[in-house]
Amino acid sequence: MFTSLVERMQPTTDNGRTFARYSGILAVLVVAWLIPNYIATSTEGPLPLFTVVLCAVYALFALGLNIVVGFAGLLDLGYVAFFLFGAYTSAWLMSDFFYQVNPRDPSDKQFSFSVHFLSTASSKIAGIHLSFWIVIIAAAAIAAVAGLVIGAPTLRLKSDYLALVTLGFGEILPEVFRNGDNVAGYNLTNGTKGIGPVDRIGMGFLDKLPGIPSTIVSSDYKTKYYVILLFCALFMYASIKLRDGRLGRAWMAIREDELAASLMGVPLMRTKLWSYAVGAIAGGVGGAFYATIVGTVNVDNFTFSFSIIVLCAVILGGMGNVWGAVLGGVAITWFNYTGLVYIGAQVNKGLGTHINLKNYEFMFFGFVLVLMMLFRPEGFIPAARSKQLKKADKQVQSIETAGVES
Amino acid sequence: MTENLLDARAVRVQFGGLVAVNDVDFNIPTGSIVALIGPNGAGKTTFFNVLTGLYTPSHGQVDFDGKSVLGVAPHKIAASGMARTFQNIRLFGAMTASENVMVAMHPHLKSGVLSTIVRTPKQRREERDARLMAKELLEFVGIAGVDDEFAKNLPYGDQRRLEVARALALRPKLLLLDEPTAGMNPQESATFTQFVHRVRDQRGVTVLLIEHDMKVVMGVSERITVLEYGSKIAEGTPQDIRSDQRVIEAYLGKSGTEAAK
């Protein structure tokens, strides 16, 4: 498996392993390229392109939560907050929602400037329209700040208490946005009606490259896939580098023994806040991208179950493992959006029954979770360290039993 | 440099009605090796916890290196040069020996998030140096070659040594050792006595230890402070302490000392 080669503790000078690692990464890239071109189908079948794009979005979410839960060991049940901030950033900066800015009807004009910047939207359309690539940076920044603001009071709590309070935040924020259509007379979120349509993604000078359009139209999932793949790759790389550096060690030390870490000079609050902020960035970027692919942002999309699904993706994939988080996110999303329906259709065709497997979604979900916890609690791709630790435990165990028997 | 590296005056720690540390005056001359002894529950570890910033005393004053440590966050006290080990080993189990040591270098390393992600030459150099320094420290405490072993998988004695290596990575001025020879056999304890001298002489670190093994205490320390029920009952050179009637009573009990007569 490429994972055992890619996922290692320390950078090593050993050439053989370095070669194996790079060939592993190359193999992953080839598969990532093959999927939209040869494997995925446009709409029907076991792997429609839309699902592929969603899988990649959830992989990004899982990567972000993995920093908080997997690396720093902080149980966060309110990850939906960052998804929400990211999505609304897109909605605010890439739609006609703030029509007062640059209005079509001159009598509505409240601001004298026009906010169209490198946007794909026609300059005749009202509202703020910034380039997607600027919005992504803004979404990352807003989510990171949200992470700091939510983290500052909550991260003083430990384990279960932290989980409960983050859960609370995850529940409160969507309600705030649901009721945000009349904040002291201003409509900030459009309440339950949601905001849309969100502008398309422009590719700028990249349209000179073969196969890349200047604007990604709504049905062009292939280019959308490349965009989200780019974010995933960047975030994976950043995750791995951070894990192996000074901050990653501090995160792990806090996960292992918070008190000892602080007595070894690790500033607890600051280190935890960094994990929140970095994790939030993935949530914000994923949210902003998600808003552009679905075209509208509605507060009903941001539920507690989102936080749980992403958390499950991290746990199923293998806590603390970057590749595990990606696999977990992809697997769960595929099952959710296509897998169950497709398998159900095949079963019905074969047996002549009329069962809607999608109705039993959570039953399967629970079943899989129980099985995983029984047979592979460390996840699909466990972090290299937990794998080695488990091996050592087994050795000790076998020595002990051997001692008893002899 | 001040004469006393650590200066504690009238330190009192109270948990509800229980006075764990009762108006203790205590100081550590720079460059010395000092022991804190006393029966179980005498308040030794509580006193350690005051010094390292885990507890705030009800009243009293603690100056370390000329500055008060009261109300200062534990990680800041650690960064200012006070390192400790724990009575029950508290290593980062799922991290390698080398990583354990490198965690304690945290205050001395400079790399931020961005320079770590883009791996600037400076960050790479810093990481390489840190790894080398960790290797050196592991050699110094006598467990060379375990760099990539998980702390959890090391034998007990090596874990104790690793804790000291990790504490030394903070580049401390004062090293607090909480029962460092607990669970060691007599040979290991004897080697440990030499080791403490080596830490002081080669690294210039002042040492304060809590210890139950009297052979170690008498062999290693230049000055001994005895606590009983949170109060200081004696202080002096090993010779003084050995012949102090109150100390003998505290350890053997009154009837015990009478029987010995």
Interface residues (C-beta under 8 A of the other chain):
Chain A: M9 Q10 Y237 A238 K241 L242 G245 R246 L247 G248 R249 A250 M252 A253 E256 D257 L259 A260 A261 S262 L263 M264 G265 V266 P267 L268 W274 V278 R385 S386 Q388 L389 A392
Chain B: T52 L54 A73 P74 H75 K76 A78 A79 A83 R84 F86 R90 L91 F92 G93 A94 M95 T96 E99 M102 V103 A104 H106 P107 L109 S111 V113 T116 I117 R119 Q123 E127 D148 F150 K152 N153 R166 A167 A169 L170
